[in-house]
Amino acid sequence: MSFPTSVIQHKLFDLIKRPKTECPSPDITFLPSPPSSSPRALGFTNNEGSKYSLPQGFTPEKHQYSLYHNSKREELTVNEIQITEKKLLKLVQQESFDDTVTQNKLKSLNVFTDNEGLMRLETKIVRRKDDENFICPIVLPSNHLLMERLIFENHSNSCHSGTQFVLSNLRQQLWTFSGRKTVQRVINQCIHCKIYFSKEIKTVPAPLPEDRVRNALVFELTCVGKSFKVLQSLSTDGFLLGLRRFTARRGRPRKIYRDNGTNFIGANNLMASLDWKKITLETSILRIQWSFNPLTASWW
């Protein structure tokens, strides 16, 4: 039976030929449609970023002002940046200078409010023709986060300069209570400065060995003496030959301090196997005492 013939004679075709009313229908339960809801606009605030990053603190407000006044232009103009900065400073003043204690501090100073609602400090150079922020700096609280960001931004842009330099630059535009202490407190939190000005750890020097402080005969102890001998090899036998030539010319020492070189340890093990009592009796030679420094100890 060919393939088309088998398809035509299949039992499913009888089901298709039947009327629609005779076709079996599954039990389907239709759920009611959910109620229609209007779309909602959700807003959130992104607080991520560096603690002492001034551009991240100013940029959102700048973009909000720019989108409000000119939504077609993406670039921020200088005028928009200046207006945004003044708005932020004004909000900081309204937030921080509303208590009685701060108001009493401001009364002792010559503070006034300008046409834009900013509180400024009137200085003695008001008759000088210069920038308004330099003649009458804006007053800011010392414990506000924005003030800390301004200080740290000035500190970073001036190659991590000191307290006096940062304070002088800030006072050209701003004034705060306890300015020197505030600047010093923020600079002390700079990780870069902590690493650069960190002090080395000083350990207590160890006491000198007994042989360097005990009473001895003249020239018995040579602490800084050096002798250079040309050896055929750095083996134990080569060292013993060099030591023999050394003692033949300068005399046999009582004690030798050396490091933990392999050739010196081998010489010590070889000389320990000798019968020093017999050698001393026959040749009147004193035994050499070897002293090795620890593996990680410094040379004394």
C-alpha positions as CSV (number, residue, x, y, z in Angstrom):
1,M,0.0,0.0,0.0
2,S,1.4,3.3,-1.1
3,F,1.8,6.3,1.2
4,P,-1.1,8.5,-0.2
5,T,-3.5,5.5,-0.1
6,S,-2.6,4.7,3.6
7,V,-3.2,8.4,4.5
8,I,-6.6,8.5,2.9
9,Q,-7.8,5.2,4.5
10,H,-6.7,6.4,8.0
11,K,-9.4,6.4,10.6
12,L,-9.0,10.1,11.4
13,F,-10.6,11.0,8.1
14,D,-13.9,9.5,9.3
15,L,-13.8,12.0,12.2
16,I,-13.2,14.9,9.9
17,K,-16.1,13.9,7.7
18,R,-18.6,14.0,10.6
19,P,-20.6,17.2,11.3
20,K,-19.2,19.7,13.8
21,T,-21.9,18.9,16.3
22,E,-20.8,15.2,16.5
23,C,-17.1,16.0,17.1
24,P,-16.0,15.4,20.7
25,S,-15.2,18.6,22.6
26,P,-12.8,18.6,25.7
27,D,-13.9,20.1,28.9
28,I,-12.4,23.6,28.9
29,T,-12.9,26.0,31.7
30,F,-12.6,29.6,30.8
31,L,-11.1,31.9,33.5
32,P,-12.5,35.4,33.9
33,S,-10.3,38.1,32.5
34,P,-8.4,40.2,35.0
35,P,-9.6,43.7,35.6
36,S,-8.0,46.3,33.5
37,S,-5.4,48.5,35.2
38,S,-3.9,51.7,34.1
39,P,-0.1,51.8,33.7
40,R,1.8,53.3,36.7
41,A,5.0,55.3,36.6
42,L,7.5,54.1,39.1
43,G,10.5,56.2,40.3
44,F,13.6,55.3,42.2
45,T,16.7,56.9,43.5
46,N,20.1,55.4,42.7
47,N,22.4,55.9,45.7
48,E,25.3,53.9,44.3
49,G,28.6,55.5,43.7
50,S,31.6,56.8,45.6
51,K,31.0,58.5,48.9
52,Y,33.3,61.4,48.0
53,S,32.4,61.9,44.3
54,L,31.2,65.5,43.6
55,P,30.2,65.0,40.0
56,Q,28.0,62.1,40.9
57,G,26.3,64.3,43.5
58,F,25.7,67.1,41.1
59,T,24.9,65.4,37.8
60,P,21.4,64.0,38.6
61,E,20.1,67.5,39.6
62,K,21.8,69.0,36.6
63,H,20.1,66.6,34.2
64,Q,16.7,67.1,35.9
65,Y,17.0,70.9,35.4
66,S,18.2,70.4,31.8
67,L,15.3,68.0,31.0
68,Y,12.8,70.4,32.5
69,H,13.9,73.5,30.6
70,N,15.2,71.9,27.4
71,S,14.4,68.3,26.8
72,K,15.7,68.2,23.2
73,R,19.4,69.1,24.1
74,E,21.5,66.5,25.8
75,E,24.5,68.7,26.7
76,L,24.6,70.8,29.8
77,T,25.4,74.4,29.5
78,V,27.5,76.4,32.0
79,N,24.5,78.4,33.1
80,E,22.5,75.2,33.9
81,I,25.4,73.8,35.9
82,Q,25.8,77.0,37.9
83,I,22.0,77.2,38.6
84,T,21.9,73.6,39.7
85,E,24.9,74.1,42.0
86,K,23.2,77.1,43.6
87,K,20.0,75.1,44.0
88,L,21.8,72.3,45.8
89,L,23.7,74.7,48.1
90,K,20.4,76.4,48.9
91,L,18.8,73.1,49.8
92,V,21.7,72.2,52.0
93,Q,21.4,75.5,53.8
94,Q,17.6,75.1,54.3
95,E,18.2,71.6,55.7
96,S,21.1,72.3,58.0
97,F,20.4,75.9,59.3
98,D,16.9,75.4,60.7
99,D,17.8,74.6,64.3
100,T,18.2,77.1,67.1
101,V,21.9,76.2,67.8
102,T,22.9,77.0,64.2
103,Q,20.9,80.2,64.1
104,N,22.8,81.4,67.2
105,K,26.1,80.7,65.5
106,L,25.0,82.6,62.4
107,K,24.0,85.6,64.5
108,S,27.6,86.0,65.7
109,L,28.7,86.3,62.1
110,N,28.0,88.9,59.5
111,V,25.7,86.7,57.4
112,F,23.2,87.9,54.9
113,T,20.9,86.4,52.3
114,D,21.4,87.4,48.7
115,N,18.8,87.8,45.9
116,E,18.9,84.1,45.1
117,G,18.2,83.0,48.7
118,L,21.7,81.9,49.5
119,M,23.3,82.7,52.8
120,R,26.6,84.5,52.4
121,L,29.3,85.7,54.7
122,E,30.2,89.4,54.3
123,T,33.9,89.9,54.5
124,K,36.2,92.9,54.7
125,I,36.9,93.0,51.0
126,V,33.3,93.8,49.9
127,R,34.5,96.9,48.0
128,R,36.9,94.8,45.9
129,K,36.0,94.2,42.3
130,D,36.2,90.4,42.1
131,D,34.1,87.3,41.9
132,E,31.0,87.3,44.2
133,N,31.9,84.0,45.7
134,F,35.3,85.2,46.6
135,I,34.1,88.5,48.2
136,C,31.1,87.0,50.0
137,P,31.5,83.2,50.2
138,I,28.5,80.9,50.6
139,V,28.1,79.5,54.1
140,L,27.8,75.7,54.4
141,P,27.6,73.4,57.4
142,S,30.7,71.4,58.3
143,N,29.0,68.1,59.0
144,H,27.1,67.8,55.8
145,L,28.0,65.1,53.2
146,L,28.0,67.7,50.4
147,M,30.7,69.7,52.2
148,E,32.8,66.5,52.6
149,R,32.5,65.8,48.9
150,L,33.6,69.3,48.1
151,I,36.6,69.1,50.3
152,F,37.6,65.7,49.0
153,E,37.1,66.7,45.4
154,N,39.4,69.8,46.0
155,H,41.9,67.6,47.8
156,S,42.0,65.1,44.9
157,N,42.2,67.7,42.1
158,S,45.1,69.5,43.9
159,C,47.3,66.3,43.8
160,H,46.3,65.4,47.4
161,S,47.6,68.6,48.9
162,G,47.6,69.4,52.6
163,T,45.0,71.0,54.9
164,Q,46.1,74.6,54.4
165,F,46.1,74.5,50.6
166,V,42.7,72.9,50.4
167,L,41.3,75.3,53.0
168,S,42.6,78.3,51.0
169,N,41.0,77.0,47.8
170,L,37.7,76.4,49.5
171,R,37.5,79.8,51.1
172,Q,37.6,81.4,47.7
173,Q,34.0,80.1,47.2
174,L,32.7,78.6,50.4
175,W,32.9,79.2,54.2
176,T,32.1,76.6,56.9
177,F,32.3,76.4,60.7
178,S,35.6,75.0,62.0
179,G,37.0,74.9,58.5
180,R,40.5,73.7,59.4
181,K,39.3,70.8,61.5
182,T,36.7,69.8,58.9
183,V,39.3,69.7,56.1
184,Q,41.8,67.8,58.2
185,R,39.1,65.2,59.2
186,V,38.2,64.6,55.6
187,I,41.8,64.4,54.4
188,N,42.7,61.9,57.1
189,Q,40.2,59.5,55.5
190,C,42.0,59.6,52.2
191,I,43.2,56.0,51.5
192,H,45.8,57.2,49.0
193,C,47.4,59.6,51.5
194,K,47.4,56.9,54.2
195,I,49.3,54.5,52.0
196,Y,51.8,57.2,50.8
197,F,52.5,58.6,54.3
198,S,52.4,55.3,56.2
199,K,55.3,54.8,58.6
200,E,57.4,51.7,58.5
201,I,57.2,49.3,61.4
202,K,60.2,49.6,63.7
203,T,61.2,46.6,65.7
204,V,63.2,46.5,68.9
205,P,66.9,45.6,68.1
206,A,68.0,42.3,69.5
207,P,70.8,42.3,72.2
208,L,74.4,41.6,71.1
209,P,75.8,38.0,71.5
210,E,77.9,37.2,74.6
211,D,81.1,37.0,72.6
212,R,80.8,40.7,71.5
213,V,80.3,42.1,75.0
214,R,82.4,39.9,77.2
215,N,85.9,40.8,78.4
216,A,88.6,39.3,76.2
217,L,92.2,39.7,75.3
218,V,93.4,42.2,72.7
219,F,92.6,41.1,69.1
220,E,91.0,37.9,70.4
221,L,87.7,38.8,68.9
222,T,87.6,40.1,65.3
223,C,84.0,41.1,64.6
224,V,84.3,42.7,61.2
225,G,87.3,40.9,59.9
226,K,87.3,39.7,56.3
227,S,89.6,37.4,54.4
228,F,89.3,36.6,50.7
229,K,90.6,33.3,49.5
230,V,90.4,31.8,46.1
231,L,89.1,28.3,46.3
232,Q,89.0,25.6,43.6
233,S,85.4,24.8,44.4
234,L,82.7,25.4,46.9
235,S,82.8,21.9,48.2
236,T,83.7,20.9,51.8
237,D,87.2,19.7,50.8
238,G,87.8,23.0,49.0
239,F,86.7,25.0,52.1
240,L,89.0,22.9,54.4
241,L,92.0,23.6,52.2
242,G,91.2,27.3,52.2
243,L,90.7,27.2,56.0
244,R,94.1,25.5,56.4
245,R,95.8,28.2,54.4
246,F,94.0,30.8,56.5
247,T,95.1,29.4,59.8
248,A,98.6,28.8,58.6
249,R,99.0,32.5,57.9
250,R,96.9,34.2,60.7
251,G,96.6,31.5,63.3
252,R,93.7,29.2,64.3
253,P,90.6,30.9,65.7
254,R,88.7,29.7,68.7
255,K,85.2,30.4,67.4
256,I,83.9,31.1,63.9
257,Y,80.4,32.6,63.3
258,R,79.1,31.8,59.8
259,D,75.8,31.6,58.0
260,N,74.0,28.3,57.1
261,G,75.8,27.7,53.8
262,T,76.0,24.1,52.7
263,N,79.7,24.1,52.5
264,F,80.1,25.4,56.1
265,I,77.7,22.8,57.5
266,G,79.5,20.1,55.7
267,A,82.8,21.3,57.0
268,N,81.4,21.3,60.5
269,N,80.1,17.8,60.2
270,L,83.4,16.5,58.8
271,M,85.5,18.2,61.5
272,A,83.1,16.9,64.2
273,S,84.2,13.4,63.3
274,L,87.8,14.1,64.0
275,D,89.5,13.2,67.3
276,W,90.1,16.7,68.5
277,K,91.5,15.5,71.9
278,K,94.3,13.5,70.2
279,I,95.0,16.4,67.8
280,T,95.2,18.8,70.7
281,L,97.5,16.7,72.7
282,E,99.8,16.0,69.8
283,T,99.9,19.3,68.1
284,S,98.6,21.6,70.9
285,I,95.9,22.9,68.6
286,L,92.7,24.3,70.1
287,R,89.5,23.0,68.7
288,I,87.5,25.5,66.6
289,Q,84.0,26.2,67.8
290,W,81.4,26.8,65.1
291,S,78.4,28.9,65.6
292,F,75.7,29.1,62.9
293,N,73.0,31.8,62.7
294,P,69.4,30.8,62.3
295,L,68.2,30.3,58.7
296,T,66.2,33.6,58.6
297,A,68.3,35.6,61.1
298,S,70.1,38.8,60.0
299,W,73.9,39.0,60.1
300,W,75.1,40.6,63.3
